[in-house]
Amino acid sequence: MLDGFDELLMEGRTSGGLEEFLRQVGRFQESCAHNSEKGHRILITGRSLSLQSIER
């Protein structure tokens, strides 16, 4: 569980930096999906307002 996503914005990180972080998490999930020994789930929490500046 990755809690406090919105706090990253408060620390002065740019939306581009957050976007790259989410890409890295996505790549990690994809690589683990191909390896049954790395079973995991990722949950990112935070205020939805902090996600508005990031494109889907």
N, CA, C and O atoms as a printed pandas DataFrame, in Angstrom:
     atom_number atom_name residue_name chain_id  residue_number  x_coord  y_coord  z_coord
0              1         N          MET        A               1    0.853   -1.165    0.000
1              2        CA          MET        A               1    0.000    0.000    0.000
2              3         C          MET        A               1    0.900    1.229    0.000
3              4         O          MET        A               1    1.800    1.365    0.828
4              5         N          LEU        A               2    0.637    2.101   -0.934
5              6        CA          LEU        A               2    1.361    3.364   -1.023
6              7         C          LEU        A               2    0.385    4.465   -0.630
7              8         O          LEU        A               2   -0.486    4.839   -1.416
8              9         N          ASP        A               3    0.530    4.974    0.567
9             10        CA          ASP        A               3   -0.394    5.969    1.094
10            11         C          ASP        A               3    0.242    7.345    1.012
11            12         O          ASP        A               3    1.459    7.480    1.145
12            13         N          GLY        A               4   -0.562    8.349    0.797
13            14        CA          GLY        A               4   -0.080    9.720    0.821
14            15         C          GLY        A               4    0.334   10.251   -0.532
15            16         O          GLY        A               4    1.213   11.108   -0.625
16            17         N          PHE        A               5   -0.289    9.752   -1.580
17            18        CA          PHE        A               5    0.026   10.219   -2.922
18            19         C          PHE        A               5   -0.064   11.736   -3.010
19            20         O          PHE        A               5    0.782   12.375   -3.635
20            21         N          ASP        A               6   -1.075   12.307   -2.393
21            22        CA          ASP        A               6   -1.270   13.759   -2.452
22            23         C          ASP        A               6   -0.161   14.522   -1.738
23            24         O          ASP        A               6    0.103   15.677   -2.073
24            25         N          GLU        A               7    0.491   13.900   -0.761
25            26        CA          GLU        A               7    1.580   14.581   -0.065
26            27         C          GLU        A               7    2.784   14.799   -0.976
27            28         O          GLU        A               7    3.572   15.716   -0.744
28            29         N          LEU        A               8    2.937   13.974   -2.007
29            30        CA          LEU        A               8    4.029   14.178   -2.949
30            31         C          LEU        A               8    3.890   15.523   -3.649
31            32         O          LEU        A               8    4.889   16.198   -3.901
32            33         N          LEU        A               9    2.660   15.916   -3.963
33            34        CA          LEU        A               9    2.445   17.230   -4.571
34            35         C          LEU        A               9    2.765   18.346   -3.590
35            36         O          LEU        A               9    3.307   19.381   -3.976
36            37         N          MET        A              10    2.429   18.137   -2.324
37            38        CA          MET        A              10    2.694   19.162   -1.311
38            39         C          MET        A              10    4.190   19.364   -1.105
39            40         O          MET        A              10    4.620   20.437   -0.680
40            41         N          GLU        A              11    4.985   18.340   -1.403
41            42        CA          GLU        A              11    6.435   18.447   -1.256
42            43         C          GLU        A              11    7.071   19.151   -2.444
43            44         O          GLU        A              11    8.293   19.290   -2.507
44            45         N          GLY        A              12    6.249   19.593   -3.381
45            46        CA          GLY        A              12    6.766   20.341   -4.511
46            47         C          GLY        A              12    7.100   19.498   -5.725
47            48         O          GLY        A              12    7.735   19.994   -6.655
48            49         N          ARG        A              13    6.696   18.255   -5.745
49            50        CA          ARG        A              13    6.931   17.430   -6.931
50            51         C          ARG        A              13    6.006   17.903   -8.045
51            52         O          ARG        A              13    4.872   18.311   -7.796
52            53         N          THR        A              14    6.498   17.844   -9.257
53            54        CA          THR        A              14    5.673   18.260  -10.390
54            55         C          THR        A              14    4.740   17.136  -10.805
55            56         O          THR        A              14    4.968   15.974  -10.465
56            57         N          SER        A              15    3.697   17.479  -11.534
57            58        CA          SER        A              15    2.789   16.440  -12.013
58            59         C          SER        A              15    3.518   15.495  -12.955
59            60         O          SER        A              15    3.167   14.317  -13.035
60            61         N          GLY        A              16    4.535   15.989  -13.675
61            62        CA          GLY        A              16    5.335   15.125  -14.540
62            63         C          GLY        A              16    6.101   14.092  -13.736
63            64         O          GLY        A              16    6.237   12.948  -14.168
64            65         N          GLY        A              17    6.604   14.479  -12.573
65            66        CA          GLY        A              17    7.302   13.538  -11.705
66            67         C          GLY        A              17    6.363   12.487  -11.159
67            68         O          GLY        A              17    6.732   11.318  -11.041
68            69         N          LEU        A              18    5.155   12.893  -10.827
69            70        CA          LEU        A              18    4.158   11.942  -10.337
70            71         C          LEU        A              18    3.716   11.002  -11.445
71            72         O          LEU        A              18    3.478    9.816  -11.217
72            73         N          GLU        A              19    3.612   11.551  -12.650
73            74        CA          GLU        A              19    3.236   10.724  -13.797
74            75         C          GLU        A              19    4.288    9.640  -14.033
75            76         O          GLU        A              19    3.948    8.484  -14.287
76            77         N          GLU        A              20    5.552   10.012  -13.950
77            78        CA          GLU        A              20    6.636    9.042  -14.127
78            79         C          GLU        A              20    6.609    8.001  -13.015
79            80         O          GLU        A              20    6.844    6.820  -13.272
80            81         N          PHE        A              21    6.331    8.415  -11.799
81            82        CA          PHE        A              21    6.225    7.474  -10.682
82            83         C          PHE        A              21    5.142    6.430  -10.962
83            84         O          PHE        A              21    5.350    5.236  -10.744
84            85         N          LEU        A              22    3.990    6.888  -11.447
85            86        CA          LEU        A              22    2.901    5.961  -11.754
86            87         C          LEU        A              22    3.274    5.029  -12.902
87            88         O          LEU        A              22    2.882    3.862  -12.902
88            89         N          ARG        A              23    4.028    5.535  -13.881
89            90        CA          ARG        A              23    4.501    4.664  -14.963
90            91         C          ARG        A              23    5.418    3.575  -14.413
91            92         O          ARG        A              23    5.321    2.414  -14.810
92            93         N          GLN        A              24    6.305    3.955  -13.499
93            94        CA          GLN        A              24    7.222    2.981  -12.903
94            95         C          GLN        A              24    6.453    1.912  -12.132
95            96         O          GLN        A              24    6.781    0.728  -12.212
96            97         N          VAL        A              25    5.444    2.325  -11.394
97            98        CA          VAL        A              25    4.612    1.361  -10.668
98            99         C          VAL        A              25    3.935    0.418  -11.662
99           100         O          VAL        A              25    3.877   -0.790  -11.435
100          101         N          GLY        A              26    3.427    0.967  -12.758
101          102        CA          GLY        A              26    2.781    0.157  -13.786
102          103         C          GLY        A              26    3.738   -0.839  -14.417
103          104         O          GLY        A              26    3.377   -1.995  -14.638
104          105         N          ARG        A              27    4.969   -0.397  -14.712
105          106        CA          ARG        A              27    5.967   -1.314  -15.284
106          107         C          ARG        A              27    6.318   -2.417  -14.301
107          108         O          ARG        A              27    6.503   -3.567  -14.698
108          109         N          PHE        A              28    6.411   -2.077  -13.020
109          110        CA          PHE        A              28    6.695   -3.084  -11.999
110          111         C          PHE        A              28    5.580   -4.125  -11.958
111          112         O          PHE        A              28    5.843   -5.325  -11.886
112          113         N          GLN        A              29    4.339   -3.657  -12.004
113          114        CA          GLN        A              29    3.205   -4.581  -11.990
114          115         C          GLN        A              29    3.234   -5.500  -13.208
115          116         O          GLN        A              29    2.981   -6.699  -13.092
116          117         N          GLU        A              30    3.539   -4.943  -14.365
117          118        CA          GLU        A              30    3.594   -5.752  -15.583
118          119         C          GLU        A              30    4.688   -6.806  -15.498
119          120         O          GLU        A              30    4.477   -7.956  -15.883
120          121         N          SER        A              31    5.864   -6.416  -14.993
121          122        CA          SER        A              31    6.955   -7.389  -14.903
122          123         C          SER        A              31    6.638   -8.486  -13.896
123          124         O          SER        A              31    7.013   -9.640  -14.104
124          125         N          CYS        A              32    5.964   -8.150  -12.825
125          126        CA          CYS        A              32    5.602   -9.148  -11.818
126          127         C          CYS        A              32    4.467  -10.047  -12.293
127          128         O          CYS        A              32    4.352  -11.188  -11.845
128          129         N          ALA        A              33    3.638   -9.552  -13.185
129          130        CA          ALA        A              33    2.528  -10.359  -13.693
130          131         C          ALA        A              33    3.031  -11.567  -14.473
131          132         O          ALA        A              33    2.336  -12.577  -14.586
132          133         N          HIS        A              34    4.236  -11.457  -15.005
133          134        CA          HIS        A              34    4.822  -12.551  -15.781
134          135         C          HIS        A              34    5.641  -13.499  -14.914
135          136         O          HIS        A              34    6.224  -14.452  -15.430
136          137         N          ASN        A              35    5.696  -13.254  -13.611
137          138        CA          ASN        A              35    6.466  -14.089  -12.696
138          139         C          ASN        A              35    5.560  -14.463  -11.524
139          140         O          ASN        A              35    5.278  -13.636  -10.657
140          141         N          SER        A              36    5.110  -15.708  -11.508
141          142        CA          SER        A              36    4.148  -16.141  -10.484
142          143         C          SER        A              36    4.717  -16.094   -9.067
143          144         O          SER        A              36    3.953  -16.077   -8.102
144          145         N          GLU        A              37    6.039  -16.074   -8.924
145          146        CA          GLU        A              37    6.648  -16.012   -7.591
146          147         C          GLU        A              37    6.578  -14.611   -6.988
147          148         O          GLU        A              37    6.836  -14.441   -5.796
148          149         N          LYS        A              38    6.239  -13.626   -7.776
149          150        CA          LYS        A              38    6.178  -12.240   -7.305
150          151         C          LYS        A              38    4.738  -11.763   -7.184
151          152         O          LYS        A              38    4.426  -10.643   -7.588
152          153         N          GLY        A              39    3.865  -12.582   -6.641
153          154        CA          GLY        A              39    2.476  -12.168   -6.478
154          155         C          GLY        A              39    2.382  -10.933   -5.600
155          156         O          GLY        A              39    2.999  -10.884   -4.536
156          157         N          HIS        A              40    1.634   -9.954   -6.021
157          158        CA          HIS        A              40    1.510   -8.714   -5.252
158          159         C          HIS        A              40    0.277   -7.943   -5.713
159          160         O          HIS        A              40   -0.325   -8.255   -6.740
160          161         N          ARG        A              41   -0.066   -6.968   -4.957
161          162        CA          ARG        A              41   -1.109   -6.003   -5.300
162          163         C          ARG        A              41   -0.596   -4.638   -4.849
163          164         O          ARG        A              41    0.067   -4.520   -3.819
164          165         N          ILE        A              42   -0.908   -3.627   -5.625
165          166        CA          ILE        A              42   -0.499   -2.269   -5.265
166          167         C          ILE        A              42   -1.753   -1.415   -5.137
167          168         O          ILE        A              42   -2.615   -1.407   -6.016
168          169         N          LEU        A              43   -1.832   -0.704   -4.032
169          170        CA          LEU        A              43   -2.935    0.216   -3.788
170          171         C          LEU        A              43   -2.323    1.576   -3.481
171          172         O          LEU        A              43   -1.553    1.719   -2.531
172          173         N          ILE        A              44   -2.666    2.564   -4.283
173          174        CA          ILE        A              44   -2.174    3.921   -4.075
174          175         C          ILE        A              44   -3.338    4.750   -3.559
175          176         O          ILE        A              44   -4.390    4.814   -4.194
176          177         N          THR        A              45   -3.150    5.385   -2.410
177          178        CA          THR        A              45   -4.221    6.194   -1.833
178          179         C          THR        A              45   -3.817    7.663   -1.795
179          180         O          THR        A              45   -2.634    8.004   -1.810
180          181         N          GLY        A              46   -4.809    8.504   -1.746
181          182        CA          GLY        A              46   -4.582    9.936   -1.669
182          183         C          GLY        A              46   -5.863   10.653   -2.052
183          184         O          GLY        A              46   -6.856   10.025   -2.418
184          185         N          ARG        A              47   -5.829   11.945   -1.965
185          186        CA          ARG        A              47   -7.002   12.737   -2.331
186          187         C          ARG        A              47   -7.143   12.768   -3.850
187          188         O          ARG        A              47   -6.158   12.948   -4.566
188          189         N          SER        A              48   -8.351   12.593   -4.332
189          190        CA          SER        A              48   -8.577   12.557   -5.786
190          191         C          SER        A              48   -8.187   13.869   -6.458
191          192         O          SER        A              48   -7.839   13.880   -7.639
192          193         N          LEU        A              49   -8.241   14.961   -5.725
193          194        CA          LEU        A              49   -7.868   16.258   -6.277
194          195         C          LEU        A              49   -6.425   16.248   -6.784
195          196         O          LEU        A              49   -6.109   16.914   -7.770
196          197         N          SER        A              50   -5.555   15.500   -6.119
197          198        CA          SER        A              50   -4.149   15.475   -6.518
198          199         C          SER        A              50   -3.933   14.734   -7.829
199          200         O          SER        A              50   -2.881   14.880   -8.451
200          201         N          LEU        A              51   -4.899   13.949   -8.258
201          202        CA          LEU        A              51   -4.776   13.201   -9.509
202          203         C          LEU        A              51   -5.282   13.981  -10.713
203          204         O          LEU        A              51   -5.064   13.562  -11.850
204          205         N          GLN        A              52   -5.947   15.096  -10.492
205          206        CA          GLN        A              52   -6.567   15.830  -11.592
206          207         C          GLN        A              52   -5.563   16.390  -12.587
207          208         O          GLN        A              52   -5.909   16.602  -13.750
208          209         N          SER        A              53   -4.340   16.634  -12.165
209          210        CA          SER        A              53   -3.354   17.222  -13.074
210          211         C          SER        A              53   -2.640   16.169  -13.916
211          212         O          SER        A              53   -1.799   16.509  -14.748
212          213         N          ILE        A              54   -2.967   14.898  -13.708
213          214        CA          ILE        A              54   -2.286   13.818  -14.419
214          215         C          ILE        A              54   -3.206   13.253  -15.486
215          216         O          ILE        A              54   -4.367   12.940  -15.221
216          217         N          GLU        A              55   -2.672   13.124  -16.701
217          218        CA          GLU        A              55   -3.457   12.548  -17.792
218          219         C          GLU        A              55   -3.558   11.047  -17.627
219          220         O          GLU        A              55   -2.698   10.414  -17.014
220          221         N          ARG        A              56   -4.617   10.486  -18.182
221          222        CA          ARG        A              56   -4.782    9.029  -18.140
222          223         C          ARG        A              56   -4.040    8.388  -19.264
223          224         O          ARG        A              56   -4.058    7.165  -19.398
